[in-house]
Every structure is written in C-alpha cells, then in structure tokens.
C-alpha cells in the first residue's frame, strides 16, 4: 500500500522504527568520538608550521614581556604583545589567538576583570588564559581561577615549568579546535543536504529564525535557544543516508519507501551523537516528526513525552513546509498555513499551546514594521557564517 505526503510534513509515516546503523564507510567518515580523536598525536600538532599557535602576552611592563618572549623563543609560537587590556581586546577582535598570558595587576582593569570580559564573549570564551602574579597569597589564585583563568603561576617563573604549562594549555586548545572543526563540517554537510533540493533553499535558516523566536517568546534559556538554532540546520542531516530516488520522488511513496524515509531521524541522531556540543540537539533531530497523539515517528511519543525543543522546531518546520512550494504542492499563504496548522491541532497532531503562540509571533515577525531579526539571532547567524568561512579556507 502506498503512502502519500501530507501538505504539512515533507515526510509522513506512522509507528516506530528500529534504529539501524550507518554503513561502515559512513561511520568511519563521520567518527569524531573521543576514541578516534585520541588517535591523533597531539604532541606533534603544535609542530605543524601550518598550525603555529598564537600567544598574546598582556603586561604593561616591557621587561616582563621581553622575559616571556625570551622564555618561549625555542618554540615555534607566534607572539603578540599588548601593554593595556583595551589594546589586547582590540587584538583579540582581529586575530585568532590560542592562548592569553595576563598579569594579575594591570592599568585600566585588573587581570580578573579582563578574564571575565573574555569568558563573557562568545568569540573568546574558549581561549585559555594563563594568569601571572608576583603577589603571594592563595586568595589571589582563587580570584584568578574564579574569574575564568585556566592556570595560575607565581613569579619569578620557573622557565621549564612555564613552558610545560603553556604547551599543555595549547595542546588542549588544539583539541577544542578540532572538535569545533568537526561541528563546522557537520553544519556544512547539513547545508549541502539542503542545497541539493531546489525547493528547500534557505529552509534551515528560516527554521532557525522561527525556532529561536518561539523559544524566546517562551522564555527559554540561551542554551536552549542555541540548541534550537543549531537544530534548524541539523534536523534533517540524516537525509544524507536516504537514496535520491526516494528523497526526491514527487508524490506517492510506497510503504517500503516510507520505512526508509522515516529513518532519517535516527540516522541524523547517529551522525551528531559523537559531538558533546550537540547533545541538546539530538532529541530535536530524533523527535521532530512525532505527533501529539502518538501517531508520529520514530518512537510513537505522545503529548509532553515529545521533547519541548522538538515540538518547537516541528512547528517551524510545518509552517515552512506549508508556505514554500514543493514538488507535490504549491505555496500556501501565511493565513492559510496557520489555518491548516490549527486544523491539525483539532486532529490531535500538534501541540495545542504552541500553535496559537506561533501564529501570534509569526504574524508579528511578518508585519511590515517588524525588525528583521533579534540581536541574538543575528549573532548566531554571524557565528554560522564564520563556520562556513573557516571551512572554505
């Protein structure tokens, strides 16, 4: 028996499916697990001339900066110097820095205050900080670590200890960068999946925008908003495992084809699971095709068993499917799309509280005098654009 796509869902099937693994080749290609990462010789990463670490030394005394530079001259580091915190902050905006060495006591602002500035900025929050001081006292070390410094050393420095500590911090930064690169590749892969279909251009960006807007209206944390933003791009990444003959088939799919199509949620979860930074995204990828009455897939969840973030993204996904043209339907107007979504609430398919809220928010966002996007959404979009640029280098 054949199954037909509904207007509101690009893929539709009923019941549960059994998780199936990716092909061995795909698993090896996408394996970013700690075990796989441990196979990398991190001792030699820093010796790669194409990955020369950049160290920023912030100290108002020329002598202190010269001593540190001399201490590190045997290593192949790129050294930047700043006399004042404002100068260092300006450098951090322009340069990719892998480690900051900062003194506890400085003009303009203290070392701890400078650390807090860096850790509060999404662009620099993962840059490790080594704090130095000649002032004895465990309370200073506590203040430095509490403000965000990763390591703390007392002057006069033992050169061997300082070099070893710096090398260890840079090694950890290289590991973090490798994980960020893996995430970037996944986002690029998701974009490639989207652009293969001429009917879904900018679909992910619209989902991310509507999802974050709905999350903000619900008062969700920034962590959850970021998960929604990422989910907008990654929710259908599992479609890379679906044959083109099924993925792009217009109209009717056979029952067997539907079984294959609906597995994309599980494939997507498997692809993204190795990255801890995407842990909050996994329930969205897996459950964004569940239905309020339990007739969705892959697990047949019902009501509030369906994760909230998955329900939020599902609303955005349905709206976008209705208001854009697909091979099997034309584009519905905003008003008609909301009407269809309300009918699906009556059928028992959709969250009865989220749909009315989305109707209100989307209507406001589409008003002629509405702001195009909230600052948080624009910042997240800039972050993703930075990912794309890094991948293209």
Buried (B, 14 or more C-beta within 10 A) or exposed (E): EEBEBBBBBBBBBEBEBEBEEBEEEBBEEBBBEEEEBEEEEBEEBBEEEEEBBBBBBBBBEEEBBEBBBEBBEEBEBEBBBBBBBEBBBEBBEEEEBBBBBBBBEBEBBBBBEBBBBBBEEEBBEBBBBBBBBEEEEEEBBEBBBEBBBBBBBBBEBEBEEBBEBBBEBBBBBBBEBBBBBBBBBBBBBBBEBBEEBEBBEEBBBBBBBBBBBBBBBBEBEEEBBBBBBBBBBBBBBBBBBBEEEBBEBEEEBEEEBBBBBBBBBBBBBBBBBBBEBBEBBBBBBBBBBBBBEBBBBBBBBBBEEBBBBBBBBBBBBBBBBBBBEBEBBEEBEBEEBBBBBBEBBEEBBBBEEBBBBBBEBBEEBEEEEEEEBBEBBEEBBEBBEEBEEBEEE
